[in-house]
Amino acid sequence: MKKVVKFGGSSLASTRQFKKAGEIVRSDKTRRYVVPSAPGKRNDKDEKVTDMLYACYDAASAGTAYKKLLNRIKDRYLEIIDGLGLNLNLDYEFDRIEENFVKGAGRDYAASRGEYLNGLVMASYLGYEFIDAAEVIFFDALGNFESDTTNKELSERLAHVERAVIPGFYGSRHDGTIKTFSRGGSDVTGSIVAKAIHADVYENWTDVSGFLVADPRIVDNPQVIETITYKELRELAYMGASVLHEDAIFPVRKEGIPINIRNTNKPEDKGTLIVESTLRKPRYTITGIAGKKGFCAINIEKAMMNTEVGFGRKVLGVFEKFGISFEHMPSGIDTMTIMVHQDEFEEYEQSVIAGIHRAVEPDSVDLESDLALVAVVGRGMKATRGTAGRIFSALAHARINVKMIDQGSSELNIIIGVKNVDFEAAIKAIYDIFVTAELQVL
C-alpha cells in the first residue's frame, strides 16, 4: 500500500507543527511520499514565507534594500531547524537564492523557494530522499503543465525510490526556468505524485477536519462531510466552498484515487473522503450548502418566446459579445432570466439591453440587482422525497423570499436565488432543516 501525504502551510508553520507532521508520517509506514508547502502563518499577525519571498525578490531585483527581508526568511527556517535538532545548514542555498534574486530570476522562482527549502528540511527530518520538483514536473514554454511528460518522468524516478519528499507548488520549463502552479498549487503537486505512483490514497493534511456542510463563518460549528463524490465537490467548490485547490481533483480522479482531507492538529479525526462514486449513504439528505453574493438578474419577456427558434442563442450571443459569462438561465413559456455577476454586467448594462432589443425584440427587459445564489448539493436528494419542499418551507419560515429556482436533471443540486441581505439567513435555515433537525432525530 502506498500513500502520498501533502502538508499545507499551516501544518508546517513552526517547529511544533513540523513535529506533528513528522509524527503523522511515522505513524503509518504506507505514508511513503511527502509533499510539503512553504511555512504558513504561525498566528494571525504573522506572515507567510511565500509572501516574504515575493517582497524580498521585488526589492532585490529592483536594486533596493532587501537584506533585512532575506534575514527574516532565514530566521524562520533556522528556528524550525534548531527546534527539530537537525544537522542541516542552508547557507549555500540562501547564497544561491540571493544571487538569483539580484539577477532577477523571476517571481515564480522566488515563490517556489519556500517549498524548496521546506522540502530540504522535511527530508532531513524524516530521513527521506529529497527530489527537487523542478527535475520531475514540467511545463511548456507558454507555462502550460505537461501532464504526460511529467507522469512518465515522475513514475520512472519514484519507481526506484522507497520514500521521498517532493516540494509542492512548482516545476520547471525545459530551459530550466522555474514555473509555479497558481496559488495553493501544492495540492496539485500532491495529486500529480499520487497519480504517478498509483497511490491507494492521497492524504491532504491541513488545519480543518475535512469539508464542512456549511461555511463556519455563517453556521456555528457545522458538521463535517464524511464522504463526498467528485461531482458534489465540483458543485460546492464552484459556489465558493473549497479546502482543496480545484485543479488537484483531476489527476487523481482520472486514476480513481480517493483524496482524504485530514487535520494535522486533530489526526484522530477521519476527515473527509473524496471519491469517484460510492454506495455509502450520506449521513444527511444533503451533502453541503454553499453560495455567493453579488449577482444580478436580466429578466426578458416576450409573448410566444418558446416558438422562436434560436431565441436563447441570440440572447446569449449578446452577452458573449461583451465577454460576460452567465451563471444560470431559468426560463418559462414567455420569460427568460439570465443570472450574471453584477460587477461584470454593470459596465455594459445599457449596451447589453440595447443588444437584446436588437437581437430578439422583447416586450420588456427588466433588471434586478443585489442577488445571491445558494447551492444545496447532495447525492442523497435524488432518493429522498420532498427535498425541495423542505428547502422552501424552511426559507418561508425564515421569511425569506425566493427570487429564482434552478434544478439540474441530475437532481444533484438545487440553486436558489435570494437577496444579498438574506444570504446568511437562507444558509442557516437550510442547514437547520436538513442537519440540525436530522441530528435531533438521530
Secondary structure, 3 states (H helix, E strand, C coil): CCEEEEECHHHHCCHHHHHHHHHHHHCCCCEEEEEECCCCCCCCCCCCHHHHHHHHHHHHHHCCCCHHHHHHHHHHHHHHHHHHCCCCCCHHHHHHHHHHHHHCCCHHHHHHHHHHHHHHHHHHHHCCEECCHHHCCEECCCCCECHHHHHHHHHHHHCCCCCEECCCCEEEECCCCEEECCCCCHHHHHHHHHHHCCCCEEEEEECCCCCECCCCCCCCCCCECCEEEHHHHHHHHHCCCCCCCHHHHHHHHHHCCCEEEEECCCCCCCCEEEECCCCCCCCCCCCEEEEEEEEEEEEEECCCHHHCCCHHHHHHHHHHHCCCCEEECCECCCEEEEEEEHHHHHHHHHHHHHHHHHHHCCCEEEEEEEEEEEEEECCCCCCCCCHHHHHHHHHHHCCCCCCEEEECCCCCEEEEEEEHHHHHHHHHHHHHHHHHHHHHHC
